[in-house]
Amino acid sequence: MTQLSTTPIKHALQSTVPIDGIRVQGWVRTRRDSKDFSFIELNDGSSLRNLQIIAKKDTVPNYADIQRLNTGASLIVNGALVPSQGKGQKWELVARNIEIVGGADESYPLQKKGHTPEFLREIAHLRPRSNLFGCVFRVRSRLAFAVHQFFQERGFVYVHTPIITGSDCEGAGELFRVSTIDLNNPPRKNDQIDYAQDFFARQTYLTVSGQLEAEAFACALTNVYTFGPTFRAENSNTSRHASEFWMIEPEMAFCDLNGNMDLAEQCVKYLIADARKHCPEEMDLFAKFVDTELLARLDFVVDRPFQRITYTEAVDLLKKSAQAFEFPIDYGLNLQSEHERWLTEKHFKCPITVFNFPKEIKPFYMRVNDDGKTVAAIDLLVPGIGEIVGGSQREERLEMLEENMRRHNMDPADYNWYLDLRRYGTVPHSGFGLGFERMLMFITGIPNIRDVIPFARTPGSAEF
């Protein structure tokens, strides 16, 4: 069975002329009978809109079988695309032949009615067939393409960094271990598990970031980026956290913090504009059924410059506000989601970039500023989400980097290869991480990260 001669329903709906001898395929959304006709709404996932199929009793040989079709069945239809006689649609397809590829009975769970996101997560293998999730994952596909387009247009080199790593980039320890050791009978040495006998002859983990490896390539190719899956074993069940997620991580040699902020803000604007341009049907659905203020908020972000404030200024604004926060706010504490959202939604009413954070609350690789108290770090915050980008200028001075490692209780000897980048032709360099799913949440208005990932991985949940 070949698909080469099949017309996507999206293209059929966009036709400017009738077409005799067209072939489409897809899944039945609804079917209803009227005298000697059967009206089928068919969707192949290429478009939010369905194509109406007209099956006539005296034309379609297996008309009796068509009358028994249920929602969810799959069909291949040949016929003529003609102007529609009904309202709200330009074209319909008058069938000459309908092949029933796969049936579906009354137990098919996606009947024509409203379904909650919680229910649809339980049937994640079927939810892409719903209108909402079909839109979500078409936008996800388009934005993944736009990510590459953004960086390729600017001369960045795409680098595939390891998924299995021996380095803890963030120093947070929230890592998934990768091992082939027999858990029931592990090899031991001095009453400790002997990881020298493991597959990689050392302890290894699923990566939380490709940044360290990207730095190595930036110090040879100047501007690079990674875009792939990352993992964090953080026992958090919030709507913003997942255990498996995708990160966009550019790294730029000969670039300071200001250049880093410029690129991060440009990237966010670019991705929003791309979705607005290339996914109009999907964005209209989100604006109608998910968040009525979505399009205005996105356009506001694209059209206006980002506000930039230091961490110290942000803390002062929060402390002086009359807002009652659940979490305390003071210098030296991390900004919580409620703090970030107050800054973006109530005070500035637009995205902001916060920079120069206390060195005690940031990872070892960030460049210490001249004040000796802060590091050249950035967090880009957006309304409705909070932090969407985190980045920094990296510490390019060997002695300072070694001191930072010791301050974070890290052994510099474990990162000799990383230190080599400072020994041999060191340069100022910067980069950031943009959470792809959080970007999708912002662009679609979808409030839960589980609903912008095909099969979400969260604590206690890896069913699919």
Contacts in CASP RR format, 6 or more apart in sequence:
PFRMAT RR
TARGET T0000
AUTHOR 0000-0000-0000
METHOD contacts of the structure
MODEL  1
MTQLSTTPIKHALQSTVPIDGIRVQGWVRTRRDSKDFSFIELNDGSSLRN
LQIIAKKDTVPNYADIQRLNTGASLIVNGALVPSQGKGQKWELVARNIEI
VGGADESYPLQKKGHTPEFLREIAHLRPRSNLFGCVFRVRSRLAFAVHQF
FQERGFVYVHTPIITGSDCEGAGELFRVSTIDLNNPPRKNDQIDYAQDFF
ARQTYLTVSGQLEAEAFACALTNVYTFGPTFRAENSNTSRHASEFWMIEP
EMAFCDLNGNMDLAEQCVKYLIADARKHCPEEMDLFAKFVDTELLARLDF
VVDRPFQRITYTEAVDLLKKSAQAFEFPIDYGLNLQSEHERWLTEKHFKC
PITVFNFPKEIKPFYMRVNDDGKTVAAIDLLVPGIGEIVGGSQREERLEM
LEENMRRHNMDPADYNWYLDLRRYGTVPHSGFGLGFERMLMFITGIPNIR
DVIPFARTPGSAEF
3 25 0 8 1.000
5 23 0 8 1.000
6 23 0 8 1.000
6 24 0 8 1.000
6 25 0 8 1.000
6 76 0 8 1.000
7 19 0 8 1.000
7 22 0 8 1.000
7 23 0 8 1.000
7 24 0 8 1.000
8 24 0 8 1.000
8 44 0 8 1.000
8 46 0 8 1.000
8 47 0 8 1.000
9 24 0 8 1.000
9 26 0 8 1.000
9 42 0 8 1.000
9 43 0 8 1.000
9 44 0 8 1.000
9 45 0 8 1.000
9 46 0 8 1.000
9 47 0 8 1.000
9 49 0 8 1.000
9 50 0 8 1.000
9 51 0 8 1.000
10 46 0 8 1.000
10 47 0 8 1.000
10 49 0 8 1.000
11 46 0 8 1.000
12 19 0 8 1.000
12 22 0 8 1.000
12 24 0 8 1.000
12 51 0 8 1.000
12 81 0 8 1.000
12 91 0 8 1.000
12 93 0 8 1.000
13 47 0 8 1.000
13 49 0 8 1.000
13 51 0 8 1.000
13 89 0 8 1.000
13 90 0 8 1.000
13 91 0 8 1.000
15 81 0 8 1.000
15 91 0 8 1.000
18 80 0 8 1.000
18 81 0 8 1.000
18 82 0 8 1.000
18 83 0 8 1.000
18 91 0 8 1.000
19 80 0 8 1.000
19 81 0 8 1.000
20 79 0 8 1.000
20 80 0 8 1.000
20 81 0 8 1.000
21 78 0 8 1.000
21 79 0 8 1.000
21 80 0 8 1.000
21 96 0 8 1.000
22 78 0 8 1.000
22 79 0 8 1.000
22 80 0 8 1.000
22 81 0 8 1.000
22 93 0 8 1.000
23 76 0 8 1.000
23 77 0 8 1.000
23 78 0 8 1.000
23 79 0 8 1.000
24 42 0 8 1.000
24 44 0 8 1.000
24 51 0 8 1.000
24 76 0 8 1.000
24 77 0 8 1.000
24 93 0 8 1.000
25 44 0 8 1.000
25 74 0 8 1.000
25 75 0 8 1.000
25 76 0 8 1.000
25 77 0 8 1.000
25 101 0 8 1.000
26 42 0 8 1.000
26 43 0 8 1.000
26 44 0 8 1.000
26 45 0 8 1.000
26 74 0 8 1.000
26 75 0 8 1.000
26 76 0 8 1.000
27 42 0 8 1.000
27 43 0 8 1.000
27 44 0 8 1.000
27 72 0 8 1.000
27 73 0 8 1.000
27 74 0 8 1.000
27 75 0 8 1.000
27 129 0 8 1.000
28 40 0 8 1.000
28 41 0 8 1.000
28 42 0 8 1.000
28 69 0 8 1.000
28 70 0 8 1.000
28 71 0 8 1.000
28 72 0 8 1.000
28 73 0 8 1.000
28 74 0 8 1.000
28 75 0 8 1.000
28 104 0 8 1.000
29 41 0 8 1.000
29 42 0 8 1.000
29 43 0 8 1.000
29 50 0 8 1.000
29 71 0 8 1.000
29 72 0 8 1.000
29 112 0 8 1.000
30 40 0 8 1.000
30 41 0 8 1.000
30 71 0 8 1.000
30 112 0 8 1.000
31 38 0 8 1.000
31 39 0 8 1.000
31 40 0 8 1.000
31 41 0 8 1.000
31 66 0 8 1.000
31 69 0 8 1.000
31 70 0 8 1.000
31 71 0 8 1.000
32 38 0 8 1.000
32 39 0 8 1.000
33 39 0 8 1.000
33 67 0 8 1.000
36 56 0 8 1.000
36 57 0 8 1.000
36 58 0 8 1.000
37 54 0 8 1.000
37 55 0 8 1.000
37 56 0 8 1.000
37 57 0 8 1.000
38 54 0 8 1.000
38 55 0 8 1.000
38 57 0 8 1.000
38 63 0 8 1.000
38 66 0 8 1.000
38 67 0 8 1.000
38 69 0 8 1.000
39 52 0 8 1.000
39 53 0 8 1.000
39 54 0 8 1.000
39 55 0 8 1.000
40 52 0 8 1.000
40 53 0 8 1.000
40 55 0 8 1.000
40 66 0 8 1.000
40 69 0 8 1.000
40 75 0 8 1.000
41 50 0 8 1.000
41 51 0 8 1.000
41 52 0 8 1.000
41 53 0 8 1.000
42 50 0 8 1.000
42 51 0 8 1.000
42 52 0 8 1.000
42 53 0 8 1.000
42 75 0 8 1.000
42 77 0 8 1.000
42 93 0 8 1.000
43 49 0 8 1.000
43 50 0 8 1.000
43 51 0 8 1.000
43 129 0 8 1.000
45 128 0 8 1.000
45 129 0 8 1.000
45 134 0 8 1.000
45 138 0 8 1.000
47 281 0 8 1.000
48 131 0 8 1.000
48 134 0 8 1.000
48 135 0 8 1.000
48 281 0 8 1.000
48 282 0 8 1.000
48 285 0 8 1.000
49 89 0 8 1.000
49 281 0 8 1.000
51 91 0 8 1.000
51 92 0 8 1.000
51 93 0 8 1.000
52 84 0 8 1.000
52 89 0 8 1.000
52 92 0 8 1.000
52 93 0 8 1.000
53 75 0 8 1.000
53 77 0 8 1.000
53 92 0 8 1.000
53 93 0 8 1.000
53 95 0 8 1.000
53 98 0 8 1.000
54 92 0 8 1.000
54 93 0 8 1.000
54 94 0 8 1.000
54 95 0 8 1.000
55 63 0 8 1.000
55 66 0 8 1.000
55 95 0 8 1.000
55 98 0 8 1.000
56 63 0 8 1.000
56 94 0 8 1.000
56 95 0 8 1.000
57 63 0 8 1.000
59 94 0 8 1.000
59 95 0 8 1.000
59 96 0 8 1.000
60 66 0 8 1.000
60 95 0 8 1.000
60 96 0 8 1.000
60 97 0 8 1.000
60 98 0 8 1.000
61 97 0 8 1.000
62 98 0 8 1.000
62 100 0 8 1.000
65 100 0 8 1.000
66 98 0 8 1.000
66 100 0 8 1.000
69 75 0 8 1.000
69 100 0 8 1.000
69 103 0 8 1.000
70 103 0 8 1.000
70 104 0 8 1.000
70 105 0 8 1.000
70 106 0 8 1.000
70 108 0 8 1.000
71 104 0 8 1.000
71 108 0 8 1.000
71 110 0 8 1.000
71 111 0 8 1.000
71 112 0 8 1.000
72 103 0 8 1.000
72 104 0 8 1.000
72 108 0 8 1.000
72 110 0 8 1.000
72 129 0 8 1.000
73 100 0 8 1.000
73 102 0 8 1.000
73 103 0 8 1.000
73 104 0 8 1.000
74 100 0 8 1.000
74 101 0 8 1.000
74 102 0 8 1.000
74 103 0 8 1.000
75 98 0 8 1.000
75 99 0 8 1.000
75 100 0 8 1.000
75 101 0 8 1.000
76 98 0 8 1.000
76 99 0 8 1.000
76 101 0 8 1.000
77 93 0 8 1.000
77 95 0 8 1.000
77 97 0 8 1.000
77 98 0 8 1.000
77 99 0 8 1.000
78 95 0 8 1.000
78 96 0 8 1.000
78 97 0 8 1.000
78 98 0 8 1.000
79 93 0 8 1.000
79 94 0 8 1.000
79 95 0 8 1.000
79 96 0 8 1.000
79 97 0 8 1.000
80 93 0 8 1.000
80 94 0 8 1.000
80 96 0 8 1.000
81 91 0 8 1.000
81 92 0 8 1.000
81 93 0 8 1.000
82 91 0 8 1.000
82 92 0 8 1.000
82 93 0 8 1.000
82 94 0 8 1.000
83 90 0 8 1.000
83 91 0 8 1.000
83 92 0 8 1.000
84 90 0 8 1.000
84 91 0 8 1.000
84 92 0 8 1.000
85 92 0 8 1.000
86 92 0 8 1.000
109 123 0 8 1.000
109 126 0 8 1.000
110 123 0 8 1.000
110 126 0 8 1.000
110 127 0 8 1.000
110 129 0 8 1.000
110 130 0 8 1.000
115 130 0 8 1.000
117 448 0 8 1.000
117 450 0 8 1.000
117 451 0 8 1.000
120 127 0 8 1.000
120 130 0 8 1.000
120 132 0 8 1.000
120 133 0 8 1.000
120 451 0 8 1.000
121 127 0 8 1.000
121 450 0 8 1.000
121 451 0 8 1.000
121 456 0 8 1.000
124 454 0 8 1.000
124 455 0 8 1.000
124 456 0 8 1.000
124 463 0 8 1.000
124 464 0 8 1.000
125 464 0 8 1.000
127 133 0 8 1.000
128 134 0 8 1.000
128 137 0 8 1.000
128 454 0 8 1.000
131 285 0 8 1.000
132 285 0 8 1.000
132 289 0 8 1.000
132 290 0 8 1.000
133 451 0 8 1.000
134 282 0 8 1.000
135 279 0 8 1.000
135 281 0 8 1.000
135 282 0 8 1.000
135 285 0 8 1.000
135 286 0 8 1.000
135 444 0 8 1.000
136 282 0 8 1.000
136 440 0 8 1.000
136 444 0 8 1.000
136 446 0 8 1.000
136 451 0 8 1.000
136 452 0 8 1.000
137 454 0 8 1.000
138 279 0 8 1.000
138 282 0 8 1.000
139 275 0 8 1.000
139 279 0 8 1.000
139 282 0 8 1.000
139 283 0 8 1.000
139 440 0 8 1.000
139 443 0 8 1.000
139 444 0 8 1.000
140 440 0 8 1.000
140 452 0 8 1.000
142 274 0 8 1.000
142 275 0 8 1.000
142 278 0 8 1.000
142 279 0 8 1.000
143 271 0 8 1.000
143 274 0 8 1.000
143 275 0 8 1.000
143 436 0 8 1.000
143 439 0 8 1.000
143 440 0 8 1.000
143 443 0 8 1.000
144 227 0 8 1.000
144 436 0 8 1.000
146 270 0 8 1.000
146 271 0 8 1.000
146 274 0 8 1.000
146 275 0 8 1.000
146 278 0 8 1.000
147 227 0 8 1.000
147 248 0 8 1.000
147 271 0 8 1.000
147 436 0 8 1.000
148 158 0 8 1.000
148 227 0 8 1.000
149 274 0 8 1.000
150 267 0 8 1.000
150 270 0 8 1.000
150 271 0 8 1.000
151 158 0 8 1.000
151 225 0 8 1.000
151 250 0 8 1.000
152 158 0 8 1.000
154 223 0 8 1.000
155 223 0 8 1.000
156 223 0 8 1.000
156 224 0 8 1.000
156 225 0 8 1.000
156 250 0 8 1.000
157 217 0 8 1.000
157 221 0 8 1.000
157 223 0 8 1.000
157 224 0 8 1.000
157 225 0 8 1.000
158 224 0 8 1.000
158 225 0 8 1.000
158 226 0 8 1.000
158 227 0 8 1.000
159 213 0 8 1.000
159 214 0 8 1.000
159 217 0 8 1.000
159 221 0 8 1.000
159 224 0 8 1.000
159 225 0 8 1.000
159 226 0 8 1.000
160 226 0 8 1.000
161 207 0 8 1.000
161 210 0 8 1.000
161 213 0 8 1.000
161 214 0 8 1.000
161 226 0 8 1.000
162 207 0 8 1.000
162 210 0 8 1.000
162 213 0 8 1.000
163 206 0 8 1.000
163 207 0 8 1.000
163 229 0 8 1.000
164 178 0 8 1.000
164 200 0 8 1.000
164 204 0 8 1.000
164 205 0 8 1.000
164 206 0 8 1.000
164 207 0 8 1.000
165 204 0 8 1.000
165 205 0 8 1.000
165 206 0 8 1.000
165 207 0 8 1.000
165 210 0 8 1.000
165 213 0 8 1.000
166 200 0 8 1.000
166 202 0 8 1.000
166 203 0 8 1.000
166 204 0 8 1.000
166 205 0 8 1.000
167 212 0 8 1.000
167 414 0 8 1.000
167 415 0 8 1.000
167 418 0 8 1.000
168 175 0 8 1.000
168 205 0 8 1.000
168 208 0 8 1.000
169 207 0 8 1.000
169 208 0 8 1.000
169 209 0 8 1.000
169 210 0 8 1.000
169 211 0 8 1.000
169 212 0 8 1.000
169 363 0 8 1.000
169 365 0 8 1.000
170 208 0 8 1.000
170 209 0 8 1.000
170 363 0 8 1.000
171 363 0 8 1.000
171 364 0 8 1.000
171 408 0 8 1.000
171 410 0 8 1.000
172 208 0 8 1.000
172 232 0 8 1.000
174 208 0 8 1.000
174 232 0 8 1.000
174 233 0 8 1.000
174 234 0 8 1.000
175 205 0 8 1.000
175 206 0 8 1.000
175 208 0 8 1.000
175 231 0 8 1.000
175 232 0 8 1.000
175 233 0 8 1.000
176 205 0 8 1.000
176 206 0 8 1.000
176 231 0 8 1.000
176 233 0 8 1.000
176 243 0 8 1.000
177 203 0 8 1.000
177 204 0 8 1.000
177 205 0 8 1.000
178 199 0 8 1.000
178 200 0 8 1.000
178 204 0 8 1.000
178 205 0 8 1.000
178 206 0 8 1.000
179 195 0 8 1.000
179 198 0 8 1.000
179 199 0 8 1.000
179 203 0 8 1.000
179 204 0 8 1.000
180 198 0 8 1.000
180 199 0 8 1.000
181 187 0 8 1.000
181 193 0 8 1.000
181 195 0 8 1.000
181 197 0 8 1.000
181 198 0 8 1.000
186 193 0 8 1.000
186 194 0 8 1.000
187 193 0 8 1.000
187 194 0 8 1.000
187 197 0 8 1.000
188 194 0 8 1.000
189 196 0 8 1.000
195 201 0 8 1.000
195 202 0 8 1.000
195 203 0 8 1.000
196 202 0 8 1.000
198 204 0 8 1.000
206 230 0 8 1.000
206 231 0 8 1.000
207 230 0 8 1.000
207 231 0 8 1.000
208 230 0 8 1.000
208 231 0 8 1.000
208 232 0 8 1.000
209 230 0 8 1.000
209 247 0 8 1.000
209 249 0 8 1.000
209 433 0 8 1.000
210 226 0 8 1.000
210 230 0 8 1.000
210 247 0 8 1.000
210 249 0 8 1.000
211 226 0 8 1.000
211 249 0 8 1.000
211 251 0 8 1.000
211 365 0 8 1.000
211 431 0 8 1.000
211 433 0 8 1.000
212 365 0 8 1.000
212 418 0 8 1.000
213 226 0 8 1.000
214 224 0 8 1.000
214 225 0 8 1.000
214 226 0 8 1.000
214 249 0 8 1.000
214 250 0 8 1.000
214 251 0 8 1.000
215 251 0 8 1.000
215 394 0 8 1.000
215 418 0 8 1.000
215 421 0 8 1.000
215 429 0 8 1.000
216 417 0 8 1.000
216 418 0 8 1.000
216 421 0 8 1.000
217 224 0 8 1.000
217 251 0 8 1.000
218 224 0 8 1.000
218 251 0 8 1.000
218 252 0 8 1.000
218 253 0 8 1.000
218 429 0 8 1.000
219 253 0 8 1.000
219 421 0 8 1.000
219 425 0 8 1.000
219 426 0 8 1.000
219 427 0 8 1.000
219 429 0 8 1.000
222 252 0 8 1.000
222 253 0 8 1.000
222 254 0 8 1.000
223 250 0 8 1.000
223 251 0 8 1.000
223 252 0 8 1.000
223 253 0 8 1.000
224 250 0 8 1.000
224 251 0 8 1.000
225 248 0 8 1.000
225 249 0 8 1.000
225 250 0 8 1.000
225 251 0 8 1.000
226 247 0 8 1.000
226 248 0 8 1.000
226 249 0 8 1.000
226 250 0 8 1.000
227 246 0 8 1.000
227 247 0 8 1.000
227 248 0 8 1.000
227 249 0 8 1.000
227 436 0 8 1.000
228 246 0 8 1.000
228 247 0 8 1.000
229 244 0 8 1.000
229 245 0 8 1.000
229 246 0 8 1.000
229 247 0 8 1.000
230 244 0 8 1.000
230 245 0 8 1.000
230 246 0 8 1.000
230 247 0 8 1.000
231 243 0 8 1.000
231 244 0 8 1.000
231 245 0 8 1.000
232 241 0 8 1.000
232 243 0 8 1.000
232 245 0 8 1.000
233 243 0 8 1.000
234 241 0 8 1.000
234 243 0 8 1.000
235 459 0 8 1.000
236 459 0 8 1.000
237 458 0 8 1.000
237 459 0 8 1.000
239 447 0 8 1.000
239 448 0 8 1.000
239 449 0 8 1.000
239 450 0 8 1.000
240 337 0 8 1.000
240 385 0 8 1.000
240 438 0 8 1.000
240 441 0 8 1.000
240 449 0 8 1.000
241 449 0 8 1.000
241 458 0 8 1.000
242 437 0 8 1.000
242 449 0 8 1.000
242 450 0 8 1.000
242 453 0 8 1.000
242 456 0 8 1.000
242 457 0 8 1.000
242 458 0 8 1.000
243 457 0 8 1.000
243 458 0 8 1.000
243 459 0 8 1.000
244 453 0 8 1.000
244 456 0 8 1.000
244 457 0 8 1.000
245 435 0 8 1.000
245 436 0 8 1.000
245 437 0 8 1.000
245 449 0 8 1.000
245 453 0 8 1.000
246 435 0 8 1.000
246 436 0 8 1.000
246 437 0 8 1.000
247 433 0 8 1.000
247 434 0 8 1.000
247 435 0 8 1.000
247 436 0 8 1.000
248 267 0 8 1.000
248 433 0 8 1.000
248 434 0 8 1.000
248 435 0 8 1.000
248 436 0 8 1.000
248 439 0 8 1.000
249 431 0 8 1.000
249 432 0 8 1.000
249 433 0 8 1.000
249 434 0 8 1.000
250 263 0 8 1.000
250 267 0 8 1.000
250 431 0 8 1.000
250 432 0 8 1.000
250 433 0 8 1.000
251 429 0 8 1.000
251 430 0 8 1.000
251 431 0 8 1.000
252 259 0 8 1.000
252 260 0 8 1.000
252 263 0 8 1.000
252 429 0 8 1.000
252 430 0 8 1.000
252 431 0 8 1.000
253 427 0 8 1.000
253 428 0 8 1.000
253 429 0 8 1.000
254 427 0 8 1.000
254 428 0 8 1.000
254 429 0 8 1.000
255 393 0 8 1.000
255 428 0 8 1.000
255 429 0 8 1.000
255 430 0 8 1.000
255 431 0 8 1.000
256 376 0 8 1.000
256 393 0 8 1.000
256 428 0 8 1.000
256 430 0 8 1.000
257 355 0 8 1.000
257 367 0 8 1.000
257 376 0 8 1.000
257 378 0 8 1.000
257 392 0 8 1.000
257 393 0 8 1.000
257 430 0 8 1.000
259 430 0 8 1.000
260 378 0 8 1.000
260 391 0 8 1.000
260 392 0 8 1.000
260 393 0 8 1.000
260 430 0 8 1.000
260 431 0 8 1.000
260 432 0 8 1.000
261 306 0 8 1.000
261 308 0 8 1.000
261 353 0 8 1.000
261 355 0 8 1.000
261 378 0 8 1.000
261 380 0 8 1.000
263 431 0 8 1.000
263 432 0 8 1.000
264 353 0 8 1.000
264 378 0 8 1.000
264 380 0 8 1.000
264 389 0 8 1.000
264 390 0 8 1.000
264 391 0 8 1.000
264 432 0 8 1.000
264 434 0 8 1.000
265 306 0 8 1.000
265 351 0 8 1.000
265 353 0 8 1.000
265 380 0 8 1.000
267 389 0 8 1.000
267 434 0 8 1.000
268 301 0 8 1.000
268 351 0 8 1.000
268 380 0 8 1.000
268 382 0 8 1.000
268 388 0 8 1.000
268 389 0 8 1.000
268 434 0 8 1.000
268 439 0 8 1.000
269 301 0 8 1.000
269 302 0 8 1.000
271 439 0 8 1.000
271 443 0 8 1.000
272 298 0 8 1.000
272 301 0 8 1.000
272 302 0 8 1.000
272 442 0 8 1.000
272 443 0 8 1.000
273 302 0 8 1.000
275 282 0 8 1.000
275 283 0 8 1.000
275 298 0 8 1.000
275 443 0 8 1.000
276 283 0 8 1.000
276 295 0 8 1.000
276 298 0 8 1.000
276 299 0 8 1.000
276 302 0 8 1.000
282 444 0 8 1.000
283 294 0 8 1.000
283 295 0 8 1.000
286 294 0 8 1.000
286 444 0 8 1.000
286 445 0 8 1.000
286 446 0 8 1.000
287 294 0 8 1.000
287 295 0 8 1.000
290 444 0 8 1.000
290 445 0 8 1.000
290 446 0 8 1.000
291 297 0 8 1.000
291 445 0 8 1.000
294 444 0 8 1.000
294 445 0 8 1.000
297 383 0 8 1.000
298 443 0 8 1.000
300 350 0 8 1.000
301 350 0 8 1.000
301 351 0 8 1.000
301 382 0 8 1.000
304 350 0 8 1.000
306 350 0 8 1.000
306 351 0 8 1.000
306 352 0 8 1.000
306 353 0 8 1.000
306 380 0 8 1.000
307 348 0 8 1.000
307 350 0 8 1.000
307 351 0 8 1.000
307 352 0 8 1.000
307 353 0 8 1.000
308 352 0 8 1.000
308 353 0 8 1.000
308 354 0 8 1.000
308 355 0 8 1.000
309 317 0 8 1.000
309 352 0 8 1.000
309 353 0 8 1.000
309 354 0 8 1.000
309 355 0 8 1.000
310 354 0 8 1.000
310 355 0 8 1.000
310 356 0 8 1.000
311 335 0 8 1.000
311 354 0 8 1.000
311 355 0 8 1.000
311 356 0 8 1.000
311 357 0 8 1.000
311 358 0 8 1.000
311 374 0 8 1.000
312 331 0 8 1.000
312 356 0 8 1.000
314 335 0 8 1.000
314 339 0 8 1.000
314 343 0 8 1.000
314 354 0 8 1.000
315 329 0 8 1.000
315 330 0 8 1.000
315 331 0 8 1.000
315 332 0 8 1.000
317 343 0 8 1.000
317 347 0 8 1.000
318 325 0 8 1.000
318 329 0 8 1.000
318 335 0 8 1.000
318 339 0 8 1.000
318 342 0 8 1.000
318 343 0 8 1.000
319 329 0 8 1.000
319 330 0 8 1.000
321 342 0 8 1.000
321 346 0 8 1.000
321 347 0 8 1.000
323 342 0 8 1.000
323 346 0 8 1.000
325 336 0 8 1.000
325 338 0 8 1.000
325 339 0 8 1.000
325 342 0 8 1.000
326 336 0 8 1.000
326 338 0 8 1.000
327 333 0 8 1.000
327 336 0 8 1.000
327 338 0 8 1.000
327 339 0 8 1.000
329 335 0 8 1.000
329 336 0 8 1.000
329 339 0 8 1.000
331 358 0 8 1.000
332 358 0 8 1.000
332 360 0 8 1.000
332 361 0 8 1.000
333 361 0 8 1.000
334 361 0 8 1.000
335 354 0 8 1.000
335 379 0 8 1.000
335 387 0 8 1.000
337 386 0 8 1.000
337 387 0 8 1.000
340 379 0 8 1.000
340 381 0 8 1.000
340 386 0 8 1.000
340 387 0 8 1.000
341 381 0 8 1.000
341 383 0 8 1.000
341 384 0 8 1.000
341 385 0 8 1.000
341 386 0 8 1.000
343 352 0 8 1.000
343 354 0 8 1.000
343 381 0 8 1.000
344 350 0 8 1.000
344 351 0 8 1.000
344 352 0 8 1.000
344 381 0 8 1.000
344 382 0 8 1.000
344 383 0 8 1.000
344 384 0 8 1.000
344 386 0 8 1.000
345 383 0 8 1.000
345 384 0 8 1.000
349 383 0 8 1.000
350 383 0 8 1.000
351 380 0 8 1.000
351 381 0 8 1.000
351 382 0 8 1.000
351 383 0 8 1.000
352 380 0 8 1.000
352 381 0 8 1.000
353 378 0 8 1.000
353 379 0 8 1.000
353 380 0 8 1.000
353 381 0 8 1.000
354 378 0 8 1.000
354 379 0 8 1.000
354 380 0 8 1.000
354 381 0 8 1.000
355 376 0 8 1.000
355 377 0 8 1.000
355 378 0 8 1.000
355 379 0 8 1.000
356 369 0 8 1.000
356 374 0 8 1.000
356 375 0 8 1.000
356 376 0 8 1.000
356 377 0 8 1.000
357 374 0 8 1.000
357 375 0 8 1.000
357 377 0 8 1.000
357 379 0 8 1.000
358 373 0 8 1.000
358 374 0 8 1.000
358 375 0 8 1.000
359 366 0 8 1.000
359 368 0 8 1.000
359 372 0 8 1.000
359 373 0 8 1.000
359 374 0 8 1.000
359 375 0 8 1.000
359 404 0 8 1.000
362 375 0 8 1.000
362 377 0 8 1.000
362 392 0 8 1.000
363 408 0 8 1.000
364 395 0 8 1.000
364 401 0 8 1.000
364 404 0 8 1.000
364 405 0 8 1.000
364 407 0 8 1.000
364 408 0 8 1.000
364 410 0 8 1.000
365 392 0 8 1.000
365 394 0 8 1.000
365 395 0 8 1.000
365 401 0 8 1.000
365 404 0 8 1.000
366 375 0 8 1.000
366 376 0 8 1.000
366 377 0 8 1.000
366 392 0 8 1.000
366 393 0 8 1.000
366 394 0 8 1.000
366 395 0 8 1.000
366 404 0 8 1.000
367 375 0 8 1.000
367 376 0 8 1.000
367 392 0 8 1.000
367 393 0 8 1.000
367 394 0 8 1.000
367 395 0 8 1.000
367 396 0 8 1.000
367 397 0 8 1.000
367 400 0 8 1.000
367 428 0 8 1.000
368 374 0 8 1.000
368 375 0 8 1.000
368 376 0 8 1.000
368 395 0 8 1.000
368 400 0 8 1.000
368 404 0 8 1.000
369 375 0 8 1.000
369 376 0 8 1.000
375 392 0 8 1.000
376 392 0 8 1.000
376 393 0 8 1.000
376 430 0 8 1.000
377 390 0 8 1.000
377 391 0 8 1.000
377 392 0 8 1.000
378 389 0 8 1.000
378 390 0 8 1.000
378 391 0 8 1.000
378 392 0 8 1.000
378 432 0 8 1.000
379 387 0 8 1.000
379 389 0 8 1.000
379 390 0 8 1.000
379 391 0 8 1.000
380 387 0 8 1.000
380 388 0 8 1.000
380 389 0 8 1.000
380 390 0 8 1.000
380 432 0 8 1.000
381 387 0 8 1.000
381 388 0 8 1.000
382 388 0 8 1.000
382 442 0 8 1.000
384 442 0 8 1.000
385 438 0 8 1.000
385 441 0 8 1.000
385 442 0 8 1.000
387 438 0 8 1.000
388 434 0 8 1.000
388 435 0 8 1.000
388 438 0 8 1.000
388 439 0 8 1.000
388 442 0 8 1.000
389 432 0 8 1.000
389 433 0 8 1.000
389 434 0 8 1.000
389 435 0 8 1.000
390 432 0 8 1.000
390 433 0 8 1.000
390 434 0 8 1.000
391 430 0 8 1.000
391 431 0 8 1.000
391 432 0 8 1.000
391 433 0 8 1.000
392 430 0 8 1.000
392 431 0 8 1.000
392 432 0 8 1.000
393 428 0 8 1.000
393 429 0 8 1.000
393 430 0 8 1.000
393 431 0 8 1.000
394 428 0 8 1.000
394 429 0 8 1.000
394 430 0 8 1.000
394 431 0 8 1.000
395 401 0 8 1.000
395 404 0 8 1.000
396 422 0 8 1.000
396 426 0 8 1.000
396 427 0 8 1.000
396 428 0 8 1.000
396 429 0 8 1.000
397 422 0 8 1.000
397 426 0 8 1.000
398 419 0 8 1.000
398 422 0 8 1.000
398 423 0 8 1.000
398 426 0 8 1.000
401 419 0 8 1.000
401 422 0 8 1.000
402 412 0 8 1.000
402 419 0 8 1.000
405 411 0 8 1.000
405 412 0 8 1.000
405 415 0 8 1.000
406 412 0 8 1.000
412 419 0 8 1.000
437 449 0 8 1.000
437 452 0 8 1.000
437 453 0 8 1.000
438 449 0 8 1.000
440 446 0 8 1.000
440 452 0 8 1.000
441 447 0 8 1.000
441 448 0 8 1.000
441 449 0 8 1.000
441 452 0 8 1.000
444 452 0 8 1.000
446 452 0 8 1.000
449 456 0 8 1.000
450 456 0 8 1.000
450 458 0 8 1.000
455 464 0 8 1.000
END
